[in-house]
Amino acid sequence: MSDDKDKKIPTPEEKAAQKITFYDRLKEELEKNTEWPTKYMYKFIMPNKDENLDKVKERFGNQAIDLKKNYSKTGKYVSVTVITEEKNPETVIQRYKSMEDIDGLVAL
């Protein structure tokens, strides 16, 4: 059985490299499997705080969105689904990057 102490914590440089790899792979998949422009579905899970939801909405600006919320049993977390028209893979990736500073947000 391994201890949590044995787990290596990635350095900031390693985290940055992992993000770059993730976004490169995502772009490749979106280019290969999607016709653009398209309706794109974003899914996020985050702590249920009004300011978090406000920040998500803010990141879409004036763009028309279909937003649905689903709360956890305890109400501590909220799952958010946003569907909107996107022009190309780059706009999707920029949108995900714009969400990175929202406290506790996990993009699915």
Biotite code that builds the C-alpha atoms (Angstrom):
import biotite.structure as struc

atoms = struc.array([
    struc.Atom([0.000, 0.000, 0.000], chain_id="A", res_id=1, res_name="MET", atom_name="CA", element="C"),
    struc.Atom([1.450, 3.379, -0.941], chain_id="A", res_id=2, res_name="SER", atom_name="CA", element="C"),
    struc.Atom([1.414, 6.400, 1.270], chain_id="A", res_id=3, res_name="ASP", atom_name="CA", element="C"),
    struc.Atom([0.219, 9.810, 0.138], chain_id="A", res_id=4, res_name="ASP", atom_name="CA", element="C"),
    struc.Atom([3.717, 10.917, 1.133], chain_id="A", res_id=5, res_name="LYS", atom_name="CA", element="C"),
    struc.Atom([5.109, 8.748, -1.690], chain_id="A", res_id=6, res_name="ASP", atom_name="CA", element="C"),
    struc.Atom([3.124, 10.600, -4.366], chain_id="A", res_id=7, res_name="LYS", atom_name="CA", element="C"),
    struc.Atom([5.224, 13.049, -6.327], chain_id="A", res_id=8, res_name="LYS", atom_name="CA", element="C"),
    struc.Atom([3.770, 16.552, -6.457], chain_id="A", res_id=9, res_name="ILE", atom_name="CA", element="C"),
    struc.Atom([4.310, 18.046, -9.904], chain_id="A", res_id=10, res_name="PRO", atom_name="CA", element="C"),
    struc.Atom([6.355, 21.215, -10.143], chain_id="A", res_id=11, res_name="THR", atom_name="CA", element="C"),
    struc.Atom([4.755, 24.319, -11.677], chain_id="A", res_id=12, res_name="PRO", atom_name="CA", element="C"),
    struc.Atom([6.761, 23.635, -14.835], chain_id="A", res_id=13, res_name="GLU", atom_name="CA", element="C"),
    struc.Atom([5.452, 20.056, -15.008], chain_id="A", res_id=14, res_name="GLU", atom_name="CA", element="C"),
    struc.Atom([1.872, 21.284, -14.506], chain_id="A", res_id=15, res_name="LYS", atom_name="CA", element="C"),
    struc.Atom([2.318, 23.805, -17.321], chain_id="A", res_id=16, res_name="ALA", atom_name="CA", element="C"),
    struc.Atom([3.689, 21.100, -19.623], chain_id="A", res_id=17, res_name="ALA", atom_name="CA", element="C"),
    struc.Atom([0.753, 18.819, -18.772], chain_id="A", res_id=18, res_name="GLN", atom_name="CA", element="C"),
    struc.Atom([-1.719, 21.586, -19.661], chain_id="A", res_id=19, res_name="LYS", atom_name="CA", element="C"),
    struc.Atom([0.005, 22.217, -22.981], chain_id="A", res_id=20, res_name="ILE", atom_name="CA", element="C"),
    struc.Atom([-0.112, 18.506, -23.801], chain_id="A", res_id=21, res_name="THR", atom_name="CA", element="C"),
    struc.Atom([-3.791, 18.325, -22.801], chain_id="A", res_id=22, res_name="PHE", atom_name="CA", element="C"),
    struc.Atom([-4.767, 21.302, -24.963], chain_id="A", res_id=23, res_name="TYR", atom_name="CA", element="C"),
    struc.Atom([-2.717, 20.059, -27.926], chain_id="A", res_id=24, res_name="ASP", atom_name="CA", element="C"),
    struc.Atom([-4.476, 16.689, -27.735], chain_id="A", res_id=25, res_name="ARG", atom_name="CA", element="C"),
    struc.Atom([-7.887, 18.344, -27.360], chain_id="A", res_id=26, res_name="LEU", atom_name="CA", element="C"),
    struc.Atom([-7.295, 20.562, -30.402], chain_id="A", res_id=27, res_name="LYS", atom_name="CA", element="C"),
    struc.Atom([-6.251, 17.562, -32.471], chain_id="A", res_id=28, res_name="GLU", atom_name="CA", element="C"),
    struc.Atom([-9.379, 15.615, -31.472], chain_id="A", res_id=29, res_name="GLU", atom_name="CA", element="C"),
    struc.Atom([-11.682, 18.567, -32.114], chain_id="A", res_id=30, res_name="LEU", atom_name="CA", element="C"),
    struc.Atom([-10.172, 19.171, -35.558], chain_id="A", res_id=31, res_name="GLU", atom_name="CA", element="C"),
    struc.Atom([-10.427, 15.506, -36.478], chain_id="A", res_id=32, res_name="LYS", atom_name="CA", element="C"),
    struc.Atom([-13.913, 14.740, -35.157], chain_id="A", res_id=33, res_name="ASN", atom_name="CA", element="C"),
    struc.Atom([-15.959, 17.938, -35.442], chain_id="A", res_id=34, res_name="THR", atom_name="CA", element="C"),
    struc.Atom([-17.326, 20.062, -38.267], chain_id="A", res_id=35, res_name="GLU", atom_name="CA", element="C"),
    struc.Atom([-16.990, 23.763, -37.484], chain_id="A", res_id=36, res_name="TRP", atom_name="CA", element="C"),
    struc.Atom([-18.784, 25.937, -36.517], chain_id="A", res_id=37, res_name="PRO", atom_name="CA", element="C"),
    struc.Atom([-20.706, 23.704, -34.123], chain_id="A", res_id=38, res_name="THR", atom_name="CA", element="C"),
    struc.Atom([-22.788, 23.640, -30.971], chain_id="A", res_id=39, res_name="LYS", atom_name="CA", element="C"),
    struc.Atom([-20.299, 22.733, -28.245], chain_id="A", res_id=40, res_name="TYR", atom_name="CA", element="C"),
    struc.Atom([-21.144, 21.401, -24.791], chain_id="A", res_id=41, res_name="MET", atom_name="CA", element="C"),
    struc.Atom([-19.003, 22.415, -21.827], chain_id="A", res_id=42, res_name="TYR", atom_name="CA", element="C"),
    struc.Atom([-19.383, 20.591, -18.512], chain_id="A", res_id=43, res_name="LYS", atom_name="CA", element="C"),
    struc.Atom([-18.008, 21.853, -15.231], chain_id="A", res_id=44, res_name="PHE", atom_name="CA", element="C"),
    struc.Atom([-18.229, 20.824, -11.594], chain_id="A", res_id=45, res_name="ILE", atom_name="CA", element="C"),
    struc.Atom([-17.438, 23.398, -8.933], chain_id="A", res_id=46, res_name="MET", atom_name="CA", element="C"),
    struc.Atom([-18.229, 24.460, -5.387], chain_id="A", res_id=47, res_name="PRO", atom_name="CA", element="C"),
    struc.Atom([-21.744, 25.892, -5.212], chain_id="A", res_id=48, res_name="ASN", atom_name="CA", element="C"),
    struc.Atom([-20.916, 29.567, -4.789], chain_id="A", res_id=49, res_name="LYS", atom_name="CA", element="C"),
    struc.Atom([-22.782, 32.338, -6.588], chain_id="A", res_id=50, res_name="ASP", atom_name="CA", element="C"),
    struc.Atom([-19.525, 34.040, -7.545], chain_id="A", res_id=51, res_name="GLU", atom_name="CA", element="C"),
    struc.Atom([-18.313, 30.861, -9.296], chain_id="A", res_id=52, res_name="ASN", atom_name="CA", element="C"),
    struc.Atom([-21.440, 30.640, -11.435], chain_id="A", res_id=53, res_name="LEU", atom_name="CA", element="C"),
    struc.Atom([-21.232, 34.377, -12.158], chain_id="A", res_id=54, res_name="ASP", atom_name="CA", element="C"),
    struc.Atom([-17.634, 33.946, -13.359], chain_id="A", res_id=55, res_name="LYS", atom_name="CA", element="C"),
    struc.Atom([-18.612, 31.086, -15.683], chain_id="A", res_id=56, res_name="VAL", atom_name="CA", element="C"),
    struc.Atom([-21.409, 33.186, -17.210], chain_id="A", res_id=57, res_name="LYS", atom_name="CA", element="C"),
    struc.Atom([-19.053, 36.165, -17.486], chain_id="A", res_id=58, res_name="GLU", atom_name="CA", element="C"),
    struc.Atom([-16.550, 34.118, -19.524], chain_id="A", res_id=59, res_name="ARG", atom_name="CA", element="C"),
    struc.Atom([-19.186, 33.673, -22.238], chain_id="A", res_id=60, res_name="PHE", atom_name="CA", element="C"),
    struc.Atom([-19.796, 37.431, -22.462], chain_id="A", res_id=61, res_name="GLY", atom_name="CA", element="C"),
    struc.Atom([-22.697, 38.394, -24.707], chain_id="A", res_id=62, res_name="ASN", atom_name="CA", element="C"),
    struc.Atom([-22.658, 35.044, -26.485], chain_id="A", res_id=63, res_name="GLN", atom_name="CA", element="C"),
    struc.Atom([-25.973, 33.165, -26.436], chain_id="A", res_id=64, res_name="ALA", atom_name="CA", element="C"),
    struc.Atom([-25.733, 30.149, -24.130], chain_id="A", res_id=65, res_name="ILE", atom_name="CA", element="C"),
    struc.Atom([-27.988, 27.390, -22.884], chain_id="A", res_id=66, res_name="ASP", atom_name="CA", element="C"),
    struc.Atom([-26.990, 26.881, -19.229], chain_id="A", res_id=67, res_name="LEU", atom_name="CA", element="C"),
    struc.Atom([-28.223, 24.068, -17.000], chain_id="A", res_id=68, res_name="LYS", atom_name="CA", element="C"),
    struc.Atom([-27.346, 23.473, -13.340], chain_id="A", res_id=69, res_name="LYS", atom_name="CA", element="C"),
    struc.Atom([-27.562, 20.302, -11.288], chain_id="A", res_id=70, res_name="ASN", atom_name="CA", element="C"),
    struc.Atom([-26.810, 20.444, -7.578], chain_id="A", res_id=71, res_name="TYR", atom_name="CA", element="C"),
    struc.Atom([-25.179, 17.703, -5.534], chain_id="A", res_id=72, res_name="SER", atom_name="CA", element="C"),
    struc.Atom([-27.284, 15.945, -2.920], chain_id="A", res_id=73, res_name="LYS", atom_name="CA", element="C"),
    struc.Atom([-25.781, 18.084, -0.154], chain_id="A", res_id=74, res_name="THR", atom_name="CA", element="C"),
    struc.Atom([-25.819, 21.273, -2.253], chain_id="A", res_id=75, res_name="GLY", atom_name="CA", element="C"),
    struc.Atom([-22.104, 21.752, -1.734], chain_id="A", res_id=76, res_name="LYS", atom_name="CA", element="C"),
    struc.Atom([-21.302, 21.364, -5.458], chain_id="A", res_id=77, res_name="TYR", atom_name="CA", element="C"),
    struc.Atom([-22.987, 22.271, -8.705], chain_id="A", res_id=78, res_name="VAL", atom_name="CA", element="C"),
    struc.Atom([-22.605, 20.671, -12.111], chain_id="A", res_id=79, res_name="SER", atom_name="CA", element="C"),
    struc.Atom([-22.948, 23.205, -14.915], chain_id="A", res_id=80, res_name="VAL", atom_name="CA", element="C"),
    struc.Atom([-23.589, 22.391, -18.557], chain_id="A", res_id=81, res_name="THR", atom_name="CA", element="C"),
    struc.Atom([-23.242, 25.178, -21.106], chain_id="A", res_id=82, res_name="VAL", atom_name="CA", element="C"),
    struc.Atom([-24.100, 24.718, -24.764], chain_id="A", res_id=83, res_name="ILE", atom_name="CA", element="C"),
    struc.Atom([-23.116, 27.404, -27.221], chain_id="A", res_id=84, res_name="THR", atom_name="CA", element="C"),
    struc.Atom([-22.053, 27.898, -30.823], chain_id="A", res_id=85, res_name="GLU", atom_name="CA", element="C"),
    struc.Atom([-18.282, 27.833, -31.264], chain_id="A", res_id=86, res_name="GLU", atom_name="CA", element="C"),
    struc.Atom([-16.331, 28.801, -34.397], chain_id="A", res_id=87, res_name="LYS", atom_name="CA", element="C"),
    struc.Atom([-13.332, 26.494, -34.159], chain_id="A", res_id=88, res_name="ASN", atom_name="CA", element="C"),
    struc.Atom([-11.179, 24.409, -31.792], chain_id="A", res_id=89, res_name="PRO", atom_name="CA", element="C"),
    struc.Atom([-9.124, 27.457, -30.794], chain_id="A", res_id=90, res_name="GLU", atom_name="CA", element="C"),
    struc.Atom([-12.198, 29.224, -29.372], chain_id="A", res_id=91, res_name="THR", atom_name="CA", element="C"),
    struc.Atom([-13.051, 26.131, -27.328], chain_id="A", res_id=92, res_name="VAL", atom_name="CA", element="C"),
    struc.Atom([-9.529, 25.933, -25.922], chain_id="A", res_id=93, res_name="ILE", atom_name="CA", element="C"),
    struc.Atom([-9.457, 29.670, -25.133], chain_id="A", res_id=94, res_name="GLN", atom_name="CA", element="C"),
    struc.Atom([-12.761, 29.284, -23.291], chain_id="A", res_id=95, res_name="ARG", atom_name="CA", element="C"),
    struc.Atom([-11.403, 26.409, -21.183], chain_id="A", res_id=96, res_name="TYR", atom_name="CA", element="C"),
    struc.Atom([-8.273, 28.420, -20.417], chain_id="A", res_id=97, res_name="LYS", atom_name="CA", element="C"),
    struc.Atom([-10.401, 31.378, -19.333], chain_id="A", res_id=98, res_name="SER", atom_name="CA", element="C"),
    struc.Atom([-12.035, 29.153, -16.694], chain_id="A", res_id=99, res_name="MET", atom_name="CA", element="C"),
    struc.Atom([-8.778, 28.032, -15.052], chain_id="A", res_id=100, res_name="GLU", atom_name="CA", element="C"),
    struc.Atom([-8.848, 30.716, -12.355], chain_id="A", res_id=101, res_name="ASP", atom_name="CA", element="C"),
    struc.Atom([-12.304, 29.808, -11.019], chain_id="A", res_id=102, res_name="ILE", atom_name="CA", element="C"),
    struc.Atom([-11.839, 28.368, -7.543], chain_id="A", res_id=103, res_name="ASP", atom_name="CA", element="C"),
    struc.Atom([-12.431, 24.614, -7.418], chain_id="A", res_id=104, res_name="GLY", atom_name="CA", element="C"),
    struc.Atom([-13.735, 24.332, -10.993], chain_id="A", res_id=105, res_name="LEU", atom_name="CA", element="C"),
    struc.Atom([-13.140, 21.014, -12.728], chain_id="A", res_id=106, res_name="VAL", atom_name="CA", element="C"),
    struc.Atom([-13.760, 20.856, -16.475], chain_id="A", res_id=107, res_name="ALA", atom_name="CA", element="C"),
    struc.Atom([-15.076, 17.532, -17.742], chain_id="A", res_id=108, res_name="LEU", atom_name="CA", element="C"),
])
